[in-house]
Amino acid sequence: MFLILVLGISAFVSMPRENFPEVVETKIYISSIYPGNTAEDVEKLLTDPLEDNLKTVSNVVDLTSTSQEDYSMIIVEFDESISVAEAKQKVKDEVDQLTSGEDWPTFNGAKVEPNVFELSISEEMPILNINISGDYPVDKLKEFGEYLEDEIENLTEIKQVDIRGAEEKEVEIAVDIYKMMAAKVSFQDIINAVNGGNLTMSAGNLIASGQRRTIRIIGEIDQPQELQNFVVKSERGNSIYLKDLAVVTFKDKDKTTYAREFGAPVVMLDVKKRSGKNMVEAAEKVQKIVEDAIANEFPTNLKVTIANDQSSKTIGQVDDLVNNIIFGVILVVLY
């Protein structure tokens, strides 16, 4: 009885604390993006060939698919006799075999690459949110968020950190169609000029001082405005530059995420932990990183708060469980 008691206490202390219990499903997901195509074309070119190959895989119980404009999703369900890792590897082998063929669709010169993954609920739900706000531009707040993102993702308990409320930057080339027609320039000419000009390539080797060194021709741009001087077309010594046909700007992408705290906009970090790791320990380590950043890295007028901390709820549930166990033992002993 003493040995059972010791082993039980040891197991209780080392047991991972979870607010979202891990539900293991032997389902593998395959998502494919094929821009500029209708749902019918996506089904014919992507979904149907993948389904035909996956039907021959052993241990497959069910296949379901969804084809829509620009996107295909296939769910492959296996029986319980196979592990998720083995199921995923079987699916990846079939997908790689199919995509390596010459008939597989391409986009912008590269083959369409299906993404094969498994889905774990415990890894998709954030264990807490970190809100960053202050009298700073969104870009600066995002820099603070990226610092925390790098520090937190170094923890073994954390799977990933997503930033919301701040979009990535993109280069927009607004082309004047009438100027293009007058200069007899096509969209493909502009695409080729940008792709060919913004490129770093190898130029072979050079033997110097008895050592073989690689020569690189650096052509990647540092500032979007440099695109304006790209030559789109040249005839009889006359060059047509991109700035003659278009306006180049550097701007935020279309907004896809919003983050608010008490109605005020913030930059928010969604912290997601790895499956099987202790949520309470992960949250404590994240809080320590935030405290160190506030004390040593961030300016004093920057506001950083933690919200939706699931670890406190988990601790309360564990405490209730312990109390119920103790009362249960007392009642059994007394009666």
C-alpha positions in Angstrom: 0.0 0.0 0.0 2.9 2.4 0.8 4.5 1.6 -2.6 1.2 2.2 -4.4 0.8 5.5 -2.5 4.3 6.7 -3.5 3.9 5.7 -7.1 0.4 7.4 -7.2 1.7 10.7 -5.8 4.7 10.6 -8.2 2.4 10.0 -11.2 0.1 12.8 -10.0 2.9 15.3 -9.7 4.5 14.5 -13.1 1.2 14.2 -15.0 0.7 16.9 -17.6 -2.0 19.5 -16.8 -4.4 20.0 -19.7 -7.4 22.2 -20.2 -8.0 20.8 -23.7 -7.6 17.0 -23.4 -5.8 15.5 -26.4 -8.1 13.5 -28.6 -6.0 11.3 -30.9 -7.7 10.8 -34.3 -6.2 8.9 -37.1 -7.1 11.5 -39.6 -4.7 13.0 -42.1 -5.5 16.3 -43.9 -4.2 17.3 -47.3 -4.7 20.9 -48.4 -3.7 22.2 -51.8 -3.8 25.8 -53.1 -4.2 26.4 -56.9 -4.9 30.1 -57.5 -6.9 31.2 -60.4 -8.9 28.1 -60.9 -12.6 27.3 -60.5 -13.9 24.6 -58.2 -14.5 22.2 -61.1 -10.9 22.6 -62.3 -9.5 22.1 -58.8 -11.5 18.9 -58.4 -10.5 17.6 -61.8 -6.8 18.5 -61.6 -6.0 18.1 -57.9 -8.7 16.4 -55.8 -9.7 13.5 -58.1 -6.1 12.3 -58.8 -5.2 12.5 -55.1 -8.3 10.5 -54.1 -7.6 7.9 -56.7 -4.1 7.3 -55.4 -5.1 7.4 -51.7 -7.9 4.8 -52.2 -5.2 2.1 -52.6 -3.5 2.9 -49.3 -3.9 0.1 -46.7 -5.9 0.8 -43.4 -7.9 3.6 -45.0 -11.5 3.7 -43.7 -13.0 6.8 -45.3 -12.1 9.5 -47.7 -13.9 12.9 -47.8 -12.9 15.9 -49.9 -14.0 19.5 -50.6 -13.1 21.4 -53.7 -13.7 25.1 -54.0 -12.3 28.0 -55.9 -8.5 28.0 -55.7 -8.5 25.4 -52.9 -8.8 21.6 -52.2 -9.1 19.8 -48.9 -9.0 16.0 -48.5 -9.5 14.1 -45.2 -8.1 10.6 -45.0 -9.4 8.5 -42.1 -7.5 5.4 -41.0 -8.5 2.5 -38.7 -7.3 2.4 -35.1 -4.7 -0.3 -35.8 -2.2 2.3 -37.2 -0.5 5.2 -35.5 -0.9 8.8 -36.6 2.8 9.0 -37.6 2.5 5.9 -39.8 -0.7 7.1 -41.4 0.9 10.5 -42.2 3.9 8.9 -43.7 1.8 6.6 -45.9 -0.2 9.6 -47.2 3.0 11.7 -47.8 4.5 8.8 -49.8 1.5 8.6 -52.1 1.3 12.4 -52.5 5.0 12.7 -53.3 4.7 9.9 -55.9 1.8 11.7 -57.6 3.3 15.2 -57.5 6.6 14.0 -59.0 4.9 13.1 -62.3 5.0 15.3 -65.4 1.2 15.7 -65.5 0.9 17.3 -62.1 -0.3 21.0 -62.3 2.1 23.9 -62.0 1.6 27.5 -60.9 4.1 30.3 -61.8 6.6 27.7 -63.1 6.5 25.6 -59.9 4.5 22.5 -59.1 1.5 22.8 -56.8 2.7 21.4 -53.4 -0.1 19.8 -51.3 0.3 20.2 -47.5 0.0 17.0 -45.5 -0.7 17.4 -41.8 -2.5 16.0 -38.8 -4.7 18.1 -36.5 -4.5 18.2 -32.7 -7.1 20.2 -30.8 -4.8 20.7 -27.9 -2.1 22.3 -30.1 -4.6 24.6 -31.9 -6.1 26.3 -28.9 -4.0 29.2 -27.4 -3.1 28.7 -23.7 -2.9 32.5 -23.2 -2.8 35.8 -25.1 -0.2 38.5 -24.8 -1.5 42.0 -25.6 1.0 44.8 -26.6 -0.2 48.4 -26.8 1.2 51.9 -26.4 1.8 55.2 -28.1 3.7 53.6 -31.0 3.0 52.8 -34.6 1.7 49.3 -35.4 5.0 48.4 -37.0 6.9 49.2 -33.9 4.4 47.2 -31.7 4.9 44.3 -34.1 8.7 44.5 -33.5 8.1 44.1 -29.8 5.8 41.2 -30.5 8.3 39.5 -32.7 10.9 39.8 -30.0 8.5 38.0 -27.6 7.6 35.5 -30.3 11.3 34.5 -30.8 11.9 34.1 -27.1 8.7 32.1 -26.3 9.1 29.8 -29.3 12.5 28.7 -27.9 10.7 27.0 -25.1 10.3 23.2 -25.6 6.7 23.4 -24.3 5.6 25.8 -26.9 4.7 24.8 -30.5 4.2 28.3 -32.0 3.2 31.9 -31.4 0.9 33.7 -33.8 0.7 37.5 -34.1 -2.6 39.1 -34.7 -3.6 42.7 -35.3 -0.5 43.5 -37.4 -0.2 42.6 -41.1 2.8 41.8 -43.2 4.1 44.3 -45.7 3.8 43.8 -49.5 4.9 45.6 -52.6 2.1 46.8 -54.8 2.7 47.6 -58.5 -0.2 49.6 -59.8 0.0 49.4 -63.5 -1.6 51.9 -65.9 -3.2 49.8 -68.6 -3.3 52.7 -71.2 0.5 53.3 -70.8 1.1 49.6 -71.2 -0.9 49.5 -74.4 0.9 52.5 -75.8 4.3 51.0 -75.0 3.1 47.6 -76.3 4.1 46.0 -73.0 2.3 42.9 -71.6 1.8 41.9 -68.0 4.1 39.0 -68.5 6.9 41.5 -69.6 6.5 43.2 -66.2 6.5 39.9 -64.3 9.6 38.7 -66.1 11.4 42.0 -65.5 10.7 41.9 -61.7 11.6 38.2 -61.4 14.7 38.6 -63.4 15.9 41.8 -61.8 15.3 40.8 -58.2 17.6 37.8 -58.2 20.9 36.7 -56.7 22.7 33.9 -58.6 25.9 32.0 -58.7 28.5 33.0 -61.4 30.8 30.0 -61.0 34.1 29.7 -59.1 37.4 31.6 -58.9 40.7 30.2 -57.8 42.5 32.8 -55.7 45.5 32.3 -53.4 45.2 28.5 -53.9 41.6 28.5 -52.7 38.4 28.0 -54.8 35.9 30.7 -54.1 32.3 31.0 -55.2 31.3 34.1 -57.1 27.8 35.5 -56.5 26.0 38.2 -58.5 23.8 40.0 -56.0 20.7 41.5 -57.6 18.1 41.4 -54.8 16.7 44.8 -54.0 16.6 46.3 -50.5 14.0 49.0 -51.1 10.8 48.7 -53.1 11.5 52.0 -54.8 14.4 50.3 -56.6 11.8 48.4 -58.7 11.0 51.7 -60.5 14.3 51.6 -62.3 13.8 48.1 -63.7 13.9 47.9 -67.5 10.7 46.3 -68.7 11.3 46.6 -72.5 14.2 47.9 -74.6 14.1 48.5 -78.3 16.6 50.3 -80.5 18.4 51.8 -77.5 15.2 53.1 -76.0 14.4 51.6 -72.6 11.0 51.5 -70.9 11.3 51.6 -67.2 8.7 50.3 -64.7 8.2 53.8 -63.3 7.0 54.8 -66.8 4.1 52.3 -66.6 3.3 51.9 -62.9 3.3 53.3 -59.4 5.3 51.2 -56.9 4.3 51.4 -53.2 5.1 49.5 -50.1 2.0 48.9 -48.0 0.3 46.6 -45.5 -1.4 43.5 -46.9 -5.2 43.4 -46.8 -6.2 43.1 -43.1 -7.1 39.5 -42.1 -6.9 39.7 -38.3 -8.1 42.1 -35.7 -7.1 42.3 -32.0 -8.8 44.4 -29.3 -8.4 44.9 -25.6 -11.3 46.8 -23.9 -12.2 48.1 -27.4 -8.7 49.5 -28.1 -6.5 48.1 -30.9 -3.5 46.0 -29.8 -1.0 43.6 -31.2 -1.9 40.2 -29.8 0.2 37.1 -29.5 -1.6 33.7 -29.5 0.6 31.2 -27.6 0.1 27.6 -28.4 1.7 24.7 -26.6 2.9 21.3 -27.8 0.8 18.3 -27.3 1.5 16.3 -24.1 3.4 19.2 -22.4 2.4 20.6 -19.1 0.2 23.7 -19.6 0.9 25.1 -16.1 4.7 24.9 -16.5 4.5 26.4 -20.0 2.4 29.4 -18.9 4.7 30.0 -15.9 7.7 30.1 -18.3 5.9 32.4 -20.7 5.0 34.8 -17.9 8.6 34.9 -16.8 9.8 35.8 -20.3 7.2 38.6 -20.5 8.3 39.9 -17.1 12.0 39.9 -18.1 11.2 41.7 -21.3 9.2 44.4 -19.5 12.0 44.9 -17.0 15.0 44.8 -19.3 14.0 45.1 -23.0 10.8 47.2 -23.5 10.3 50.9 -22.9 8.5 51.9 -19.7 5.5 53.4 -21.5 4.8 50.1 -23.4 1.8 48.2 -22.0 2.1 44.4 -22.0 -0.7 42.3 -20.5 -1.6 38.6 -20.4 -5.2 37.6 -21.0 -7.2 34.4 -21.3 -4.6 32.5 -19.3 -6.0 28.9 -19.3 -3.5 27.7 -16.7 -5.3 29.3 -13.8 -8.5 27.5 -14.8 -6.6 24.3 -15.1 -5.0 24.8 -11.6 -8.5 25.4 -10.2 -9.8 22.2 -11.9 -6.9 20.2 -10.5 -7.4 21.6 -7.0 -11.1 20.6 -7.2 -10.1 17.1 -8.2 -7.7 16.8 -5.3 -10.3 18.0 -2.8 -12.8 15.5 -4.2 -10.3 12.7 -3.9 -9.5 13.7 -0.3 -13.2 13.9 0.7 -13.8 10.6 -1.0 -11.0 8.9 0.9 -12.3 10.4 4.2 -15.8 9.2 3.5 -14.7 5.7 2.6 -12.5 5.4 5.7 -15.2 6.7 8.0 -18.0 4.6 6.7 
